[in-house]
Amino acid sequence: MTHGFRALPHGNSGRRAAPGVLAGHTGPADDLLRKGVTNSQVVFERLLGQGYAVSATVKTTILTNAQ
């Protein structure tokens, strides 16, 4: 039964997401994760060493993307 449901475009259709907090620094983080480094503090410190300047809450983002 379909109940007459039709999927229609919504208000965000065609929009691109804004760059995330790791924009420009995803390469080094991805490299570390590929090498098996899953300690978020280690990844965070490496990013800081490469000029990344944001709070430690990014560690949660790194871990979420590593899963």
KESE-983691 format. One record per atom (N, C-alpha, C): atom name; x, y, z. Coordinates in steps of 0.02 Angstrom, whole numbers, plus 50000, padded with zeros to 5 digits. Each point is the difference from the previous one (the first is absolute). Layout:
<atoms>
 atom  east north    up
   CA     X     Y     Z
...
</atoms>
This chain:
<atoms>
 atom  east north    up
    N 50042 49941 50000
   CA 49958 50059 50000
    C 50044 50062 50000
    N 49985 50047 49959
   CA 50039 50061 49997
    C 49966 50058 50035
    N 49934 49996 50011
   CA 49962 50053 50035
    C 50007 50067 49964
    N 50017 50001 49937
   CA 50004 50062 49962
    C 50059 50044 50018
    N 50050 49973 50033
   CA 50058 50040 50020
    C 50044 50015 49940
    N 50022 50062 49994
   CA 50047 50020 49947
    C 50058 50037 50032
    N 50061 49981 49983
   CA 50059 50035 50026
    C 50011 50062 49957
    N 49994 50057 50030
   CA 50009 50064 49965
    C 50064 50034 50024
    N 50028 50044 49959
   CA 50060 50037 50022
    C 49984 50044 50060
    N 50049 50007 50045
   CA 49990 50042 50058
    C 50040 50064 49994
    N 49996 50044 50049
   CA 50030 50066 49998
    C 50076 50000 49994
    N 50034 49947 50021
   CA 50073 49998 49997
    C 50025 49963 49938
    N 49956 49983 49957
   CA 50019 49964 49939
    C 50049 50040 49958
    N 50056 49969 49982
   CA 50049 50033 49957
    C 50051 50042 50037
    N 49991 50011 50064
   CA 50048 50040 50039
    C 50061 49959 50017
    N 50057 50032 50004
   CA 50061 49968 50022
    C 50013 50018 50072
    N 50027 49953 50037
   CA 50016 50013 50071
    C 50059 50048 50005
    N 50000 50040 50052
   CA 50056 50045 50013
    C 50061 49959 50020
    N 50060 50026 49988
   CA 50060 49963 50020
    C 49999 49986 50075
    N 50022 49941 50020
   CA 50001 49981 50070
    C 50059 50030 50037
    N 50004 49986 50064
   CA 50052 50028 50042
    C 50069 49973 49982
    N 50002 49942 49968
   CA 50065 49971 49981
    C 50020 50017 49928
    N 49963 50044 49967
   CA 50016 50017 49931
    C 50072 50022 49994
    N 50035 49970 49953
   CA 50070 50017 49989
    C 50048 49957 50041
    N 49974 49962 50047
   CA 50042 49959 50043
    C 49979 49927 50000
    N 49956 49982 49954
   CA 49976 49931 49999
    C 50053 49952 49974
    N 50044 50023 49956
   CA 50052 49957 49973
    C 50044 49969 50054
    N 50031 50040 50042
   CA 50042 49972 50053
    C 49961 49955 50048
    N 49939 50018 50016
   CA 49960 49959 50045
    C 49984 49933 49967
    N 49981 50002 49937
   CA 49985 49938 49964
    C 50061 49955 49995
    N 50058 50030 49987
   CA 50062 49960 49996
    C 50013 49963 50066
    N 49993 50036 50056
   CA 50012 49969 50065
    C 49949 49944 50013
    N 49938 50012 49983
   CA 49949 49949 50011
    C 50012 49939 49957
    N 50023 50010 49937
   CA 50017 49944 49957
    C 50057 49958 50028
    N 50045 50034 50035
   CA 50058 49965 50030
    C 49981 49964 50065
    N 49937 50007 50020
   CA 49977 49965 50060
    C 50003 50041 50064
    N 50016 50064 49994
   CA 50002 50043 50060
    C 49928 50019 50017
    N 49975 49975 50055
   CA 49931 50016 50020
    C 49997 50040 50065
    N 50057 50016 50028
   CA 50002 50041 50061
    C 49986 50072 49979
    N 49942 50026 50019
   CA 49979 50066 49978
    C 50047 50055 50023
    N 50031 49992 50059
   CA 50046 50050 50025
    C 50062 50005 49955
    N 50024 49943 49977
   CA 50058 49998 49955
    C 49983 50035 49934
    N 49942 49983 49972
   CA 49980 50032 49937
    C 49992 50075 50010
    N 49968 50019 50055
   CA 49989 50071 50014
    C 50067 50037 50007
    N 50048 49971 50035
   CA 50065 50032 50009
    C 50037 50007 49933
    N 49994 49951 49958
   CA 50031 50004 49933
    C 49969 50056 49959
    N 49934 50007 50005
   CA 49966 50054 49964
    C 50022 50068 50027
    N 50007 50006 50065
   CA 50023 50062 50030
    C 50070 50017 49974
    N 50042 49949 49994
   CA 50068 50010 49975
    C 50002 50024 49928
    N 49945 49988 49963
   CA 49996 50021 49930
    C 49962 50065 49992
    N 49987 50034 50056
   CA 49969 50066 49996
    C 49926 50002 50013
    N 49970 49945 50019
   CA 49929 49998 50014
    C 49988 50034 50067
    N 49952 50046 50003
   CA 49989 50038 50061
    C 49926 50003 50020
    N 49976 49945 50028
   CA 49931 49997 50024
    C 49999 49959 50063
    N 49945 49999 50034
   CA 49994 49967 50065
    C 50005 49924 49996
    N 50007 49969 50058
   CA 50008 49928 50005
    C 49936 49962 49984
    N 49944 50035 49991
   CA 49938 49965 49983
    C 50005 49966 49931
    N 50049 50019 49962
   CA 50012 49970 49935
    C 50019 49926 50008
    N 50027 49983 50058
   CA 50018 49930 50011
    C 49939 49955 49991
    N 49943 50024 50021
   CA 49939 49961 49991
    C 49984 49991 49926
    N 50009 50052 49961
   CA 49989 49995 49928
    C 50047 49951 49968
    N 50063 50001 50021
   CA 50050 49953 49972
    C 49980 49929 50016
    N 49982 49987 50061
   CA 49981 49932 50020
    C 49937 49977 49964
    N 49952 50044 49991
   CA 49939 49982 49966
    C 50014 49981 49928
    N 50045 50036 49966
   CA 50016 49986 49931
    C 50045 49939 49993
    N 50033 49979 50053
   CA 50045 49943 49997
    C 49961 49934 50001
    N 49939 50002 50024
   CA 49961 49939 50008
    C 49978 49972 49934
</atoms>
